């Protein structure tokens, strides 16, 4: 049974909040779409800030991101990050 705070919607909300804060300059998370590019017109996330924001997502969701899920993966959008959080959560269940 999933805890109410660990729903896919909750993960999306946390990811958007963390990504928005990690962007240079920071943006309002409410304007981000799931398919928002991590490095586009609105967000500016580089590879170094991606590592930090993944750690922050782990801390805020309580989900440990499994190293195996990173193999062969790229992170181009907000949804890409949300997907790995959801997969890690399901694998731990």
N, CA, C and O atoms as CSV, one atom per row, in Angstrom:
chain,resi,resn,atom,element,x,y,z
A,1,UNK,N,N,0.834,-1.186,0.000
A,1,UNK,CA,C,0.000,0.000,0.000
A,1,UNK,C,C,0.876,1.246,0.000
A,1,UNK,O,O,1.794,1.368,0.810
A,2,UNK,N,N,0.586,2.174,-0.916
A,2,UNK,CA,C,1.368,3.389,-1.005
A,2,UNK,C,C,0.870,4.431,-0.015
A,2,UNK,O,O,-0.329,4.566,0.232
A,3,UNK,N,N,1.815,5.153,0.534
A,3,UNK,CA,C,1.488,6.273,1.411
A,3,UNK,C,C,0.908,7.389,0.544
A,3,UNK,O,O,1.294,7.529,-0.617
A,4,UNK,N,N,-0.002,8.175,1.086
A,4,UNK,CA,C,-0.682,9.223,0.323
A,4,UNK,C,C,0.287,10.215,-0.296
A,4,UNK,O,O,0.003,10.777,-1.354
A,5,UNK,N,N,1.434,10.441,0.349
A,5,UNK,CA,C,2.377,11.420,-0.178
A,5,UNK,C,C,3.294,10.850,-1.251
A,5,UNK,O,O,4.103,11.592,-1.808
A,6,UNK,N,N,3.202,9.580,-1.555
A,6,UNK,CA,C,4.091,8.988,-2.544
A,6,UNK,C,C,3.342,8.602,-3.813
A,6,UNK,O,O,3.685,7.613,-4.460
A,7,UNK,N,N,2.339,9.364,-4.166
A,7,UNK,CA,C,1.617,9.142,-5.410
A,7,UNK,C,C,2.417,9.720,-6.571
A,7,UNK,O,O,3.274,10.578,-6.358
A,8,UNK,N,N,2.153,9.267,-7.793
A,8,UNK,CA,C,2.834,9.861,-8.952
A,8,UNK,C,C,2.667,11.379,-9.011
A,8,UNK,O,O,3.601,12.091,-9.380
A,9,UNK,N,N,1.477,11.880,-8.649
A,9,UNK,CA,C,1.270,13.332,-8.642
A,9,UNK,C,C,2.212,14.016,-7.650
A,9,UNK,O,O,2.759,15.081,-7.934
A,10,UNK,N,N,2.395,13.393,-6.485
A,10,UNK,CA,C,3.306,13.951,-5.486
A,10,UNK,C,C,4.732,13.982,-6.041
A,10,UNK,O,O,5.436,14.979,-5.878
A,11,UNK,N,N,5.159,12.906,-6.691
A,11,UNK,CA,C,6.505,12.865,-7.263
A,11,UNK,C,C,6.682,13.966,-8.302
A,11,UNK,O,O,7.707,14.648,-8.318
A,12,UNK,N,N,5.695,14.139,-9.161
A,12,UNK,CA,C,5.774,15.185,-10.187
A,12,UNK,C,C,5.895,16.555,-9.544
A,12,UNK,O,O,6.693,17.385,-9.979
A,13,UNK,N,N,5.105,16.786,-8.511
A,13,UNK,CA,C,5.128,18.068,-7.810
A,13,UNK,C,C,6.491,18.336,-7.177
A,13,UNK,O,O,7.024,19.441,-7.288
A,14,UNK,N,N,7.051,17.332,-6.517
A,14,UNK,CA,C,8.366,17.480,-5.884
A,14,UNK,C,C,9.444,17.715,-6.938
A,14,UNK,O,O,10.291,18.593,-6.776
A,15,UNK,N,N,9.414,16.937,-8.009
A,15,UNK,CA,C,10.419,17.092,-9.068
A,15,UNK,C,C,10.351,18.497,-9.653
A,15,UNK,O,O,11.386,19.135,-9.843
A,16,UNK,N,N,9.157,18.983,-9.938
A,16,UNK,CA,C,9.026,20.334,-10.500
A,16,UNK,C,C,9.548,21.388,-9.533
A,16,UNK,O,O,10.214,22.336,-9.949
A,17,UNK,N,N,9.252,21.231,-8.255
A,17,UNK,CA,C,9.724,22.197,-7.258
A,17,UNK,C,C,11.244,22.212,-7.194
A,17,UNK,O,O,11.852,23.282,-7.173
A,18,UNK,N,N,11.861,21.039,-7.162
A,18,UNK,CA,C,13.314,20.940,-7.053
A,18,UNK,C,C,13.992,21.436,-8.330
A,18,UNK,O,O,14.981,22.167,-8.265
A,19,UNK,N,N,13.464,21.042,-9.489
A,19,UNK,CA,C,14.038,21.469,-10.769
A,19,UNK,C,C,13.939,22.986,-10.907
A,19,UNK,O,O,14.894,23.638,-11.328
A,20,UNK,N,N,12.794,23.539,-10.554
A,20,UNK,CA,C,12.598,24.986,-10.662
A,20,UNK,C,C,13.591,25.750,-9.790
A,20,UNK,O,O,14.115,26.787,-10.198
A,21,UNK,N,N,13.847,25.235,-8.588
A,21,UNK,CA,C,14.795,25.894,-7.676
A,21,UNK,C,C,16.238,25.737,-8.141
A,21,UNK,O,O,17.069,26.611,-7.897
A,22,UNK,N,N,16.540,24.616,-8.816
A,22,UNK,CA,C,17.912,24.356,-9.267
A,22,UNK,C,C,18.259,25.107,-10.543
A,22,UNK,O,O,19.436,25.248,-10.877
A,23,UNK,N,N,17.265,25.583,-11.250
A,23,UNK,CA,C,17.504,26.291,-12.507
A,23,UNK,C,C,18.209,27.609,-12.243
A,23,UNK,O,O,18.030,28.227,-11.194
A,24,UNK,N,N,19.012,28.029,-13.208
A,24,UNK,CA,C,19.673,29.335,-13.123
A,24,UNK,C,C,19.158,30.229,-14.230
A,24,UNK,O,O,19.506,29.993,-15.388
A,25,UNK,N,N,18.356,31.233,-13.953
A,25,UNK,CA,C,17.809,31.594,-12.643
A,25,UNK,C,C,16.642,30.676,-12.268
A,25,UNK,O,O,16.051,30.031,-13.134
A,26,UNK,N,N,16.313,30.621,-10.974
A,26,UNK,CA,C,15.183,29.807,-10.525
A,26,UNK,C,C,13.881,30.272,-11.193
A,26,UNK,O,O,13.736,31.444,-11.541
A,27,UNK,N,N,12.948,29.346,-11.363
A,27,UNK,CA,C,11.659,29.665,-11.982
A,27,UNK,C,C,10.522,29.212,-11.063
A,27,UNK,O,O,10.743,28.495,-10.087
A,28,UNK,N,N,9.323,29.636,-11.389
A,28,UNK,CA,C,8.128,29.239,-10.640
A,28,UNK,C,C,7.746,27.819,-11.066
A,28,UNK,O,O,7.484,27.591,-12.247
A,29,UNK,N,N,7.709,26.857,-10.136
A,29,UNK,CA,C,7.396,25.479,-10.513
A,29,UNK,C,C,5.994,25.301,-11.104
A,29,UNK,O,O,5.751,24.338,-11.831
A,30,UNK,N,N,5.083,26.205,-10.802
A,30,UNK,CA,C,3.707,26.060,-11.297
A,30,UNK,C,C,3.610,26.265,-12.807
A,30,UNK,O,O,2.615,25.870,-13.415
A,31,UNK,N,N,4.618,26.871,-13.421
A,31,UNK,CA,C,4.570,27.101,-14.867
A,31,UNK,C,C,5.204,25.952,-15.658
A,31,UNK,O,O,5.154,25.947,-16.887
A,32,UNK,N,N,5.794,24.991,-14.968
A,32,UNK,CA,C,6.483,23.902,-15.649
A,32,UNK,C,C,5.517,22.815,-16.096
A,32,UNK,O,O,4.614,22.422,-15.357
A,33,UNK,N,N,5.721,22.344,-17.300
A,33,UNK,CA,C,4.953,21.222,-17.835
A,33,UNK,C,C,5.780,19.955,-17.646
A,33,UNK,O,O,6.991,20.026,-17.437
A,34,UNK,N,N,5.134,18.809,-17.718
A,34,UNK,CA,C,5.847,17.544,-17.576
A,34,UNK,C,C,6.904,17.376,-18.668
A,34,UNK,O,O,7.972,16.816,-18.418
A,35,UNK,N,N,6.611,17.858,-19.871
A,35,UNK,CA,C,7.558,17.709,-20.977
A,35,UNK,C,C,8.504,18.902,-21.118
A,35,UNK,O,O,9.135,19.085,-22.159
A,36,UNK,N,N,8.596,19.711,-20.059
A,36,UNK,CA,C,9.481,20.884,-20.055
A,36,UNK,C,C,10.935,20.430,-20.209
A,36,UNK,O,O,11.410,19.609,-19.425
A,37,UNK,N,N,11.647,20.959,-21.215
A,37,UNK,CA,C,13.065,20.609,-21.367
A,37,UNK,C,C,13.882,21.108,-20.172
A,37,UNK,O,O,13.671,22.220,-19.689
A,38,UNK,N,N,14.802,20.289,-19.709
A,38,UNK,CA,C,15.649,20.683,-18.579
A,38,UNK,C,C,16.619,21.790,-18.955
A,38,UNK,O,O,17.055,22.560,-18.099
A,39,UNK,N,N,16.950,21.868,-20.218
A,39,UNK,CA,C,17.831,22.936,-20.679
A,39,UNK,C,C,17.206,23.534,-21.931
A,39,UNK,O,O,17.533,23.159,-23.056
A,40,UNK,N,N,16.297,24.472,-21.701
A,40,UNK,CA,C,15.566,25.086,-22.802
A,40,UNK,C,C,15.333,26.556,-22.539
A,40,UNK,O,O,16.152,27.228,-21.912
A,41,UNK,N,N,14.205,27.048,-23.026
A,41,UNK,CA,C,13.879,28.469,-22.865
A,41,UNK,C,C,13.614,28.848,-21.413
A,41,UNK,O,O,13.950,29.953,-20.987
A,42,UNK,N,N,13.017,27.940,-20.655
A,42,UNK,CA,C,12.612,28.266,-19.285
A,42,UNK,C,C,13.614,27.758,-18.247
A,42,UNK,O,O,14.027,28.508,-17.362
A,43,UNK,N,N,14.002,26.492,-18.353
A,43,UNK,CA,C,14.912,25.886,-17.372
A,43,UNK,C,C,16.343,25.884,-17.881
A,43,UNK,O,O,16.595,25.780,-19.081
A,44,UNK,N,N,17.264,25.999,-16.952
A,44,UNK,CA,C,18.691,25.927,-17.261
A,44,UNK,C,C,19.329,24.969,-16.262
A,44,UNK,O,O,19.877,25.383,-15.240
A,45,UNK,N,N,19.243,23.680,-16.579
A,45,UNK,CA,C,19.822,22.648,-15.726
A,45,UNK,C,C,21.003,22.038,-16.466
A,45,UNK,O,O,20.834,21.478,-17.550
A,46,UNK,N,N,22.195,22.141,-15.892
A,46,UNK,CA,C,23.357,21.501,-16.513
A,46,UNK,C,C,23.627,20.171,-15.820
A,46,UNK,O,O,22.963,19.835,-14.840
A,47,UNK,N,N,24.597,19.416,-16.325
A,47,UNK,CA,C,24.849,18.078,-15.793
A,47,UNK,C,C,25.265,18.115,-14.328
A,47,UNK,O,O,24.917,17.210,-13.570
A,48,UNK,N,N,25.998,19.135,-13.917
A,48,UNK,CA,C,26.421,19.239,-12.523
A,48,UNK,C,C,25.234,19.537,-11.605
A,48,UNK,O,O,25.114,18.941,-10.535
A,49,UNK,N,N,24.370,20.445,-12.012
A,49,UNK,CA,C,23.204,20.752,-11.175
A,49,UNK,C,C,22.207,19.597,-11.179
A,49,UNK,O,O,21.424,19.457,-10.240
A,50,UNK,N,N,22.224,18.763,-12.229
A,50,UNK,CA,C,21.344,17.594,-12.275
A,50,UNK,C,C,21.650,16.630,-11.130
A,50,UNK,O,O,20.734,16.094,-10.507
A,51,UNK,N,N,22.921,16.412,-10.855
A,51,UNK,CA,C,23.313,15.509,-9.765
A,51,UNK,C,C,22.768,16.026,-8.429
A,51,UNK,O,O,22.179,15.270,-7.657
A,52,UNK,N,N,22.965,17.297,-8.171
A,52,UNK,CA,C,22.479,17.889,-6.922
A,52,UNK,C,C,20.970,17.826,-6.792
A,52,UNK,O,O,20.445,17.562,-5.710
A,53,UNK,N,N,20.273,18.069,-7.889
A,53,UNK,CA,C,18.812,18.055,-7.795
A,53,UNK,C,C,18.288,16.641,-7.628
A,53,UNK,O,O,17.241,16.452,-7.010
A,54,UNK,N,N,18.988,15.628,-8.163
A,54,UNK,CA,C,18.570,14.239,-7.939
A,54,UNK,C,C,18.717,13.860,-6.464
A,54,UNK,O,O,17.878,13.145,-5.916
A,55,UNK,N,N,19.777,14.337,-5.831
A,55,UNK,CA,C,19.958,14.100,-4.394
A,55,UNK,C,C,18.828,14.779,-3.613
A,55,UNK,O,O,18.280,14.202,-2.673
A,56,UNK,N,N,18.491,15.989,-4.001
A,56,UNK,CA,C,17.404,16.729,-3.344
A,56,UNK,C,C,16.069,16.006,-3.522
A,56,UNK,O,O,15.275,15.924,-2.584
A,57,UNK,N,N,15.822,15.485,-4.716
A,57,UNK,CA,C,14.587,14.736,-4.972
A,57,UNK,C,C,14.532,13.500,-4.075
A,57,UNK,O,O,13.480,13.185,-3.518
A,58,UNK,N,N,15.651,12.803,-3.934
A,58,UNK,CA,C,15.700,11.647,-3.032
A,58,UNK,C,C,15.329,12.049,-1.611
A,58,UNK,O,O,14.526,11.382,-0.959
A,59,UNK,N,N,15.916,13.138,-1.137
A,59,UNK,CA,C,15.658,13.595,0.231
A,59,UNK,C,C,14.193,13.983,0.428
A,59,UNK,O,O,13.602,13.667,1.460
A,60,UNK,N,N,13.612,14.660,-0.549
A,60,UNK,CA,C,12.241,15.149,-0.388
A,60,UNK,C,C,11.179,14.082,-0.587
A,60,UNK,O,O,10.081,14.192,-0.042
A,61,UNK,N,N,11.496,13.042,-1.369
A,61,UNK,CA,C,10.509,11.989,-1.615
A,61,UNK,C,C,10.726,10.777,-0.723
A,61,UNK,O,O,9.807,9.983,-0.520
A,62,UNK,N,N,11.945,10.625,-0.184
A,62,UNK,CA,C,12.262,9.438,0.586
A,62,UNK,C,C,12.520,8.226,-0.283
A,62,UNK,O,O,12.616,7.109,0.224
A,63,UNK,N,N,12.634,8.432,-1.586
A,63,UNK,CA,C,12.878,7.351,-2.542
A,63,UNK,C,C,14.360,7.332,-2.887
A,63,UNK,O,O,14.918,8.344,-3.312
A,64,UNK,N,N,14.993,6.182,-2.705
A,64,UNK,CA,C,16.391,6.018,-3.096
A,64,UNK,C,C,16.408,5.687,-4.581
A,64,UNK,O,O,15.811,4.701,-5.012
A,65,UNK,N,N,17.093,6.516,-5.359
A,65,UNK,CA,C,17.150,6.304,-6.800
A,65,UNK,C,C,18.174,5.227,-7.112
A,65,UNK,O,O,19.368,5.392,-6.862
A,66,UNK,N,N,17.700,4.149,-7.649
A,66,UNK,CA,C,18.523,2.986,-7.944
A,66,UNK,C,C,19.509,3.273,-9.078
A,66,UNK,O,O,19.118,3.754,-10.141
A,67,UNK,N,N,20.791,2.976,-8.843
A,67,UNK,CA,C,21.829,3.204,-9.852
A,67,UNK,C,C,21.521,2.482,-11.157
A,67,UNK,O,O,21.810,3.001,-12.235
A,68,UNK,N,N,20.932,1.277,-11.070
A,68,UNK,CA,C,20.649,0.482,-12.263
A,68,UNK,C,C,19.692,1.203,-13.216
A,68,UNK,O,O,19.747,0.990,-14.427
A,69,UNK,N,N,18.830,2.041,-12.683
A,69,UNK,CA,C,17.865,2.740,-13.529
A,69,UNK,C,C,18.494,3.875,-14.334
A,69,UNK,O,O,17.855,4.422,-15.233
A,70,UNK,N,N,19.731,4.230,-14.022
A,70,UNK,CA,C,20.404,5.308,-14.746
A,70,UNK,C,C,21.123,4.810,-15.994
A,70,UNK,O,O,21.449,5.601,-16.879
A,71,UNK,N,N,21.371,3.513,-16.072
A,71,UNK,CA,C,22.135,2.940,-17.178
A,71,UNK,C,C,21.398,3.153,-18.498
A,71,UNK,O,O,20.234,2.778,-18.641
A,72,UNK,N,N,22.088,3.755,-19.451
A,72,UNK,CA,C,21.524,3.981,-20.773
A,72,UNK,C,C,20.418,5.008,-20.838
A,72,UNK,O,O,19.662,5.045,-21.808
A,73,UNK,N,N,20.314,5.829,-19.834
A,73,UNK,CA,C,19.230,6.813,-19.754
A,73,UNK,C,C,19.764,8.219,-19.914
A,73,UNK,O,O,20.882,8.525,-19.500
A,74,UNK,N,N,18.961,9.062,-20.512
A,74,UNK,CA,C,19.284,10.486,-20.544
A,74,UNK,C,C,18.116,11.239,-19.919
A,74,UNK,O,O,16.985,10.754,-19.892
A,75,UNK,N,N,18.410,12.405,-19.430
A,75,UNK,CA,C,17.401,13.225,-18.769
A,75,UNK,C,C,17.258,14.528,-19.545
A,75,UNK,O,O,18.081,15.436,-19.428
A,76,UNK,N,N,16.193,14.598,-20.340
A,76,UNK,CA,C,15.968,15.773,-21.170
A,76,UNK,C,C,14.787,16.612,-20.690
A,76,UNK,O,O,14.711,17.804,-20.984
A,77,UNK,N,N,13.859,15.986,-19.945
A,77,UNK,CA,C,12.647,16.692,-19.516
A,77,UNK,C,C,12.355,16.427,-18.037
A,77,UNK,O,O,12.947,15.542,-17.418
A,78,UNK,N,N,11.445,17.200,-17.499
A,78,UNK,CA,C,10.969,16.994,-16.127
A,78,UNK,C,C,10.407,15.583,-15.988
A,78,UNK,O,O,10.653,14.921,-14.980
A,79,UNK,N,N,9.664,15.117,-16.976
A,79,UNK,CA,C,9.058,13.785,-16.937
A,79,UNK,C,C,10.104,12.678,-16.861
A,79,UNK,O,O,9.851,11.635,-16.259
A,80,UNK,N,N,11.284,12.890,-17.464
A,80,UNK,CA,C,12.348,11.884,-17.395
A,80,UNK,C,C,12.799,11.669,-15.950
A,80,UNK,O,O,13.062,10.539,-15.539
A,81,UNK,N,N,12.885,12.744,-15.191
A,81,UNK,CA,C,13.287,12.638,-13.783
A,81,UNK,C,C,12.160,12.003,-12.973
A,81,UNK,O,O,12.408,11.135,-12.135
A,82,UNK,N,N,10.928,12.432,-13.219
A,82,UNK,CA,C,9.790,11.861,-12.508
A,82,UNK,C,C,9.695,10.356,-12.749
A,82,UNK,O,O,9.387,9.600,-11.828
A,83,UNK,N,N,9.956,9.923,-13.969
A,83,UNK,CA,C,9.858,8.500,-14.309
A,83,UNK,C,C,10.841,7.661,-13.492
A,83,UNK,O,O,10.486,6.571,-13.042
A,84,UNK,N,N,12.064,8.146,-13.291
A,84,UNK,CA,C,13.043,7.359,-12.523
A,84,UNK,C,C,12.665,7.326,-11.042
A,84,UNK,O,O,12.928,6.334,-10.363
A,85,UNK,N,N,12.058,8.388,-10.538
A,85,UNK,CA,C,11.593,8.393,-9.146
A,85,UNK,C,C,10.470,7.362,-8.988
A,85,UNK,O,O,10.463,6.588,-8.032
A,86,UNK,N,N,9.529,7.358,-9.922
A,86,UNK,CA,C,8.423,6.400,-9.856
A,86,UNK,C,C,8.938,4.970,-9.973
A,86,UNK,O,O,8.492,4.095,-9.231
A,87,UNK,N,N,9.864,4.719,-10.886
A,87,UNK,CA,C,10.408,3.353,-11.044
A,87,UNK,C,C,11.162,2.914,-9.804
A,87,UNK,O,O,11.046,1.761,-9.387
A,88,UNK,N,N,11.933,3.812,-9.206
A,88,UNK,CA,C,12.661,3.472,-7.980
A,88,UNK,C,C,11.702,3.197,-6.845
A,88,UNK,O,O,11.944,2.298,-6.039
A,89,UNK,N,N,10.619,3.950,-6.761
A,89,UNK,CA,C,9.617,3.759,-5.724
A,89,UNK,C,C,8.936,2.394,-5.884
A,89,UNK,O,O,8.739,1.674,-4.905
A,90,UNK,N,N,8.585,2.051,-7.110
A,90,UNK,CA,C,7.929,0.770,-7.380
A,90,UNK,C,C,8.866,-0.394,-7.095
A,90,UNK,O,O,8.434,-1.420,-6.568
A,91,UNK,N,N,10.147,-0.247,-7.437
A,91,UNK,CA,C,11.121,-1.315,-7.203
A,91,UNK,C,C,11.329,-1.563,-5.717
A,91,UNK,O,O,11.623,-2.687,-5.309
A,92,UNK,N,N,11.177,-0.516,-4.904
A,92,UNK,CA,C,11.377,-0.638,-3.464
A,92,UNK,C,C,10.142,-1.198,-2.765
A,92,UNK,O,O,10.227,-1.677,-1.634
A,93,UNK,N,N,8.995,-1.136,-3.438
A,93,UNK,CA,C,7.728,-1.580,-2.820
A,93,UNK,C,C,7.644,-3.083,-2.690
A,93,UNK,O,O,6.645,-3.604,-2.194
